[in-house]
């Protein structure tokens, strides 16, 4: 379902960007830590706004009628911040296919950025741990040969689950594309897919269950 710029079904994005003969290898959204970061940040904003509203009401800056109106806006702010945290966690993801990477970035209901990155433009990948590696969360670095529009030559995705496994799938696929003949690709793809299955089910965004070859 599409709400303004937000696409809630990642499967729809796959249909648009994965072409015939291309096969999906892996789809992963952010780790649940990412949700906690934005949820608690929103909670702080919500609490500060509520405290300010309560103080102004006690000091009689406005009438009771205005207070009810501002309180309703305050509750809407809380709902918006909670939705924003969920969207950033579950509906932002990386899709790895046999030909490219598709990075999906969605911020609230108003911003949607889908960036396909061809393997020909990837120089290297790197995985970096976060939180001392306690919950299998980390940073995925993708170094590019050429910049994408106004961005720099490195794509960075923080709070990714099992980033080393994602990086290995990307690197192995690049090697497969460059060095193996068509007859050997089927077996190699299956080996790469087996590595991709180490990701937990919570790392797969809604509607992004693996699809068959297009």
N, C-alpha and C positions, 0 to 999 in steps of 0.2 A: 504494500500500500504506500502511496506517495502522499506526504503531507507537506505542502509548500516545496521547499528544496530537499526535504528529508525523504530518503527511500528506505523503508523499513524492511524490505525483502531483498536480501543480498542476492538471492537467486535471479532476480530481475537484472541486476547489474551484470551477473555472469552471462546471461543470455545476450546482452548487448556487446560484451567485450571478448567473449570466447568464440572463436570462429570454427568453421568446419575443419576437422582434422586435428584440432588442438585439444589437448586433454588436461583437465584439472588435476593437480597433484596435492595441493594443500590449501586450506583456507583457515586463517586464525585471526581471532579478534584479540583485544587486549586482555591482560590478566585482571582478575578481580581487584587487585591492588589499585588499579587505575580508577575503578569506580570509587573506592574508598577515598582516594586523594581528592577527587572532585566533589564527592558527597560532603566530606568534612569541610572543604573550602566553602561550599555553598551553605553549610550549616552555620559557619562563622558569620557569613554575610547576612543570613536570615536572622540570627540572634542579635547582631548589631543593629539591623534595621528595626527589629521588634523592640529592642531596648530604647532606641531613639524615639519610636512612635509612642511608647508607654510614657517616657519622660515628658514629651510634648503634651500628651493628654493630661498628665498630672499637673503640669504648669499652665493648663488651660490655654494652650496656643490656638485651639480650635474647639468648636462645639462638638457635642456627642454625635450629631449627624455626620459631621466631617470625619470623626474618629472611626465610625463604622465603615465609611467609604475607604479610608486609608488602611483599615484593618483587612478589608477584602483584597485590596491591592497587595498587601503584605503576604497574605495567604497565597495569592496567585504567584508572587515572587518565589515563595517556597516550593510550589509545585513546579515552576519553571526550572529552578535550580536542580531539583531532584531528577526531572526528565533529562536535563542537560547532562548530568552525571551518567545516567543510564545510556544515553545515546552515544556518548564518547566511549563508553566501555564496550557495549555490545554491537554497535553498528559501524564502528571504525575497524577496518581489518586489512589484511594483506592476503591476496590470492596469488598462488603460484601455479602456473601452467607449464606445459612443455615448450612454450615459446616466449613467455614474458611474465612479469610481475604486474599485478594490478593493485595499486594502493588506494584504498577508499577512506576518505576523511570527511566526516560529517560533524558539524557543530550546531547543536540545537536544531531548530526547524528551518533555519535561514541560510545555511551554507553547506554546499556539497562540492567536494573536490575529488574527482576520480582520475588517477594518473596511471596510465599504462607505461611500463618501463621495459623495453626490449632487452633480451639478454645480450644483444650486441653492444648495448650501452652500459653494461655493468662491468666494472673493472675488478671489484672484489667485494666480499661481504665479511662482516665481523660481528661477533656476539660478545656482549659485555654484561656481567652480572650486576644485579641490584639487590640491596638488602642482604648482602653477604651470601647470596645464593640460597637463603633459607626456604623460599617458597617457589623456586624455579621460575623466577621472573628476571627480566633483564632488558637490555637495549640491543636492538638490531640495527647495525650500521650497513648501509649499502652505498658503496663508493661508485660514482658514475664516471664515465669517460668524458661525457659532454653534459653541460648543465641543461636542466629542464626549465625553459622560459627564464624567469628571474631568480630561480632558486640556485643554491650552491651545488657543488659536485658530490655532496653526501646527503643521502636520505636517512633520517634517523627516526626510529620508532621506539619510544620508551614503553616500559611496562608490558613487554610481550612475554607470553608463556613459552618456556623452553626455547629461548632464542637460538641456542646452539643447534638444535634440531632443525629449526627453520632455515638457518644459514647453511646447514649441510645439505638440505634438500635443494636450495638454490644453487649451491656450488656444484653438486653432483649432476644436476640437470644441465647446467652450462657445459660441463665436461661431456656429458652424453650428446648434447647437440653438436658440439664441435668435433668430437673424435669418433663417434660410432656410426656405422652404416645403418640404413633403415631397417634391415633385417634383425639387427641386434637391439633395437630400441625398445621393443615390446618387453623383453625380459628385464632390461635396465629400468624401465618405467615402473615395473612392478616392485623392484627392489627399493626404489626411491619412495614409492607409496607406502611400503612397509615401515620405513622410518617415519613417515608423516603420521602414522597411526599412533605414535607415542604421545601425541597431544591429547589432553583431556577433552571430554565432550563440552565442558564449559568454555573452551577456547573457540568453539565454532559459533559464529553469529547466527541469528534466526534466519531461516530460509537458505542457509549456505551449506546444506548437506552436500557431500561430493556428488558431482554429476557424471554421467557417462561421457564418453568421447563424442564430440560434436561432429 
